[in-house]
Amino acid sequence: MKIKAAKAGWPPELEPVETFMETSFPGCVQRERHYNTLQYEIASSSLARIFQLVVANKDGSASKTTPFPRQRWTRCL
């Protein structure tokens, strides 16, 4: 997945997304971490469940307790 920065010119904050992935998908393995891109291997969930959780939390609008309210995600699964 690619993470956009909160403001133009700022680096993206990957840590909140990493925490979300580790919490939502226990046992997931981070395969790559670049400037604005994270890649995970998730073996214990269906694709429907993965997309449901990621889309529901992609911009913070689905939950007041989302760990990354200022960031937007684009899917790269």
C-alpha positions in Angstrom: 0.0 0.0 0.0 1.1 3.5 -0.6 0.7 6.2 2.1 0.3 9.9 1.3 1.8 12.5 3.6 -0.5 14.6 5.7 0.7 17.8 4.0 2.6 18.4 0.8 6.3 18.4 1.4 6.1 16.3 4.5 7.3 12.7 4.7 4.6 10.1 5.1 4.1 8.7 8.6 4.4 4.9 8.2 4.4 3.9 11.8 0.6 4.3 12.5 -0.1 2.2 9.4 2.4 -0.5 10.5 0.8 -0.6 14.0 -2.7 -0.9 12.4 -1.5 -3.8 10.2 0.1 -5.7 13.1 -2.9 -5.2 15.3 -5.5 -6.1 12.6 -3.6 -9.0 11.0 -1.6 -10.8 13.7 1.2 -12.7 12.2 1.5 -10.6 9.1 5.0 -10.2 7.7 6.2 -6.9 6.4 8.1 -7.7 3.2 9.1 -4.2 2.1 9.3 -0.7 3.5 10.2 2.3 1.3 9.6 6.0 1.5 5.8 5.8 1.1 5.2 2.2 0.4 4.6 -0.8 2.6 4.2 -4.4 1.5 2.8 -7.2 3.7 2.3 -10.9 3.5 -1.0 -11.8 5.2 -1.8 -15.4 5.3 -4.5 -15.7 8.0 -7.3 -13.6 6.4 -9.5 -13.7 3.3 -9.1 -11.0 0.7 -12.6 -9.7 1.5 -11.6 -9.2 5.2 -8.4 -7.5 4.3 -10.1 -5.0 2.0 -12.9 -4.5 4.4 -10.5 -3.4 7.2 -8.2 -1.4 5.1 -10.9 0.5 3.2 -12.8 1.1 6.4 -9.8 2.8 8.0 -8.1 4.4 5.0 -8.9 8.0 5.8 -10.1 7.9 9.4 -13.7 8.6 8.5 -15.0 5.2 9.5 -13.9 5.2 13.1 -13.1 7.8 15.7 -10.4 5.5 17.1 -8.5 4.9 13.9 -4.8 5.0 14.4 -4.1 7.2 11.4 -6.7 9.9 11.0 -4.7 12.3 8.9 -3.4 9.9 6.2 -4.9 8.5 3.0 -4.1 5.1 1.6 -4.2 3.7 -1.8 -4.5 0.0 -2.2 -1.6 -2.0 -3.6 -2.6 -5.6 -2.8 
